[in-house]
Amino acid sequence: MVRQSRGEASAWARAIVSAVTELRKRAGLTNEELIQRSGISRNYYYVRMRGESALDANDMERLAAGLSIHPHEISRLASTLYEESDEAITLVDRSVLAERLTRIVGCPSASGEDFSTSVLLALLTDRGILVTPAEWESYLNASETGAVRTRVLEVVADYAGFPLAYLLDPTDEDAADAADAMIEFRQAIRASGRFAILKSGR
């Protein structure tokens, strides 16, 4: 069984958030539209969707009203998500993963923008993957042990523009070489201030 870091949301809490996200998308609503229809504050909503505080029965009832469904629909879908795929995990060398994630965090994107934890967490939430700031910090801690969630690493790789194999497989030398070259190139471009080159692809 995977040990949870302090502050990390439970598997069931993540399943609830994933269910709300999926039902919101099915209803064709944006986060802002669901907030307005549910009659809850923007901050209250995002704090809970990030897993910093749990959704209670009253929250689920209000969100269900905003989605024009019965609250049981949220629980029913959450149960399915919990049983099927919420805990998809992968075993990796945590010290290597932490070192590589730290390098990615310190590397500018292809457009020259700095890595943003808040943007990453928002992307994860939008895809129905609940990650708290505490859990993300544990990914950057080389002293952590145990498995990590594959879906989190998939979003990190996509957001940062790195090959997923660089995070999943420490033995993949081609992925490591490609990532190292990418990091060096982006850092050189940042030092020169010529981010337009990266944007144009020249």
C-alpha positions in Angstrom: 0.0 0.0 0.0 1.4 3.4 -1.0 2.1 5.7 2.0 0.4 9.0 1.8 2.3 12.2 2.5 0.9 14.5 5.1 -1.6 16.8 3.5 -2.1 14.5 0.5 -5.8 14.0 -0.4 -7.2 10.6 0.0 -8.0 8.4 -3.0 -11.7 8.9 -2.4 -11.3 12.7 -2.2 -9.5 12.6 -5.5 -12.3 10.5 -7.0 -15.0 13.0 -5.8 -13.1 15.8 -7.5 -12.6 13.8 -10.6 -16.3 13.0 -10.7 -17.3 16.6 -10.4 -14.8 17.6 -13.1 -16.1 14.9 -15.5 -19.8 15.8 -14.8 -19.0 19.5 -15.3 -17.5 18.7 -18.7 -20.4 16.5 -19.7 -22.7 19.4 -18.9 -20.7 21.6 -21.1 -19.9 24.0 -18.2 -16.7 25.9 -17.4 -15.5 26.0 -13.8 -16.7 29.6 -13.6 -20.2 28.7 -14.8 -20.4 25.9 -12.3 -19.3 28.2 -9.5 -22.0 30.7 -10.4 -24.7 28.1 -10.8 -23.8 26.4 -7.5 -23.9 29.6 -5.5 -20.5 29.1 -4.0 -17.5 31.5 -3.9 -14.7 31.1 -6.4 -12.0 30.7 -3.7 -14.1 28.1 -1.8 -14.6 26.1 -5.0 -10.9 26.0 -6.1 -9.6 25.3 -2.6 -11.7 22.2 -2.6 -11.0 21.2 -6.2 -7.3 21.4 -5.4 -7.8 19.1 -2.4 -6.7 21.7 0.2 -10.0 21.1 1.9 -12.6 18.3 1.5 -15.9 18.6 -0.2 -18.7 17.8 2.3 -22.3 16.6 1.7 -23.6 20.2 1.5 -20.9 21.0 -1.1 -21.9 18.0 -3.2 -25.6 18.9 -3.0 -24.9 22.5 -4.2 -22.6 21.3 -7.0 -25.2 18.7 -8.0 -27.8 21.5 -8.2 -25.4 23.5 -10.4 -25.0 20.5 -12.6 -28.8 19.8 -12.6 -28.3 16.3 -11.3 -28.9 14.3 -8.1 -26.1 14.3 -5.6 -26.0 10.5 -5.9 -24.7 10.9 -9.5 -21.5 12.4 -8.1 -21.0 9.6 -5.6 -21.9 7.0 -8.2 -19.3 8.2 -10.7 -16.7 8.8 -8.0 -17.1 5.1 -6.9 -16.5 4.0 -10.5 -13.4 6.2 -10.9 -12.1 5.1 -7.5 -12.4 1.4 -8.4 -11.1 1.7 -12.0 -8.1 4.0 -12.2 -7.6 6.6 -9.5 -4.6 4.9 -8.0 -2.7 4.2 -11.2 0.8 4.3 -9.9 4.3 3.6 -11.1 7.4 2.5 -9.3 10.4 4.8 -10.0 13.7 5.7 -8.3 12.4 8.7 -6.3 15.8 10.3 -6.0 16.3 10.3 -9.7 12.7 11.5 -10.3 13.2 14.3 -7.8 16.4 15.4 -9.5 14.8 15.4 -12.9 11.7 17.2 -11.8 13.8 19.8 -10.1 15.7 20.4 -13.4 12.4 20.7 -15.3 11.0 23.2 -12.7 14.1 25.3 -13.2 14.0 25.2 -16.9 12.0 27.7 -19.0 9.3 26.4 -21.3 9.5 26.4 -25.1 8.0 29.8 -25.1 10.4 31.1 -22.5 8.0 31.2 -19.6 9.1 30.0 -16.1 7.6 26.8 -14.8 4.6 27.6 -12.7 3.4 25.3 -10.0 0.0 27.0 -9.8 -0.5 26.5 -13.6 0.5 22.9 -13.3 -1.9 22.2 -10.4 -4.7 24.0 -12.4 -4.0 21.8 -15.4 -4.1 18.7 -13.2 -7.4 19.8 -11.7 -8.9 20.6 -15.1 -8.1 17.0 -16.1 -9.7 15.6 -13.0 -6.4 14.8 -11.2 -6.4 16.2 -7.7 -2.9 17.0 -6.5 -2.3 19.1 -3.4 0.7 21.4 -3.1 2.0 19.1 -0.4 1.9 16.1 -2.7 3.7 18.0 -5.5 6.4 19.1 -3.1 6.9 15.4 -2.1 7.6 14.6 -5.8 10.5 17.1 -5.6 11.9 15.6 -2.4 14.7 13.1 -3.0 14.2 11.5 0.4 10.6 10.4 -0.3 9.9 6.7 -1.0 7.2 4.7 -2.6 5.3 4.9 -5.9 4.0 8.0 -7.7 0.9 8.5 -9.8 1.6 8.0 -13.5 -1.1 10.5 -14.6 0.6 13.3 -12.7 3.9 12.7 -14.5 2.1 12.6 -17.8 0.7 16.1 -17.2 4.0 17.4 -16.0 5.8 16.1 -19.1 3.1 17.5 -21.4 3.1 20.9 -19.7 6.8 21.2 -19.6 7.4 19.8 -23.1 9.6 16.8 -22.1 9.5 13.2 -23.0 7.5 11.1 -20.5 10.2 8.4 -20.6 12.6 11.0 -19.0 10.4 10.8 -15.8 9.3 7.2 -15.9 12.4 5.3 -17.0 15.8 6.3 -15.5 17.5 3.7 -17.8 16.2 5.3 -21.0 19.5 7.0 -22.1 17.9 8.4 -25.3 15.2 10.2 -23.4 17.8 11.5 -20.9 20.1 12.8 -23.6 17.2 14.5 -25.4 16.0 16.1 -22.2 19.5 17.2 -21.2 20.0 18.8 -24.6 16.6 20.5 -24.4 17.4 21.9 -20.9 20.8 23.3 -22.1 19.2 24.8 -25.2 16.4 26.5 -23.4 18.7 27.8 -20.7 21.1 29.2 -23.3 18.1 30.9 -25.0 16.9 32.4 -21.7 20.4 33.7 -21.1 20.5 35.4 -24.5 17.0 36.8 -24.1 16.0 35.4 -27.5 12.9 33.5 -26.7 11.4 34.3 -30.1 13.7 31.8 -31.6 12.0 29.0 -29.6 8.5 30.3 -30.5 9.3 30.4 -34.3 11.0 27.0 -34.2 14.0 28.3 -36.1 
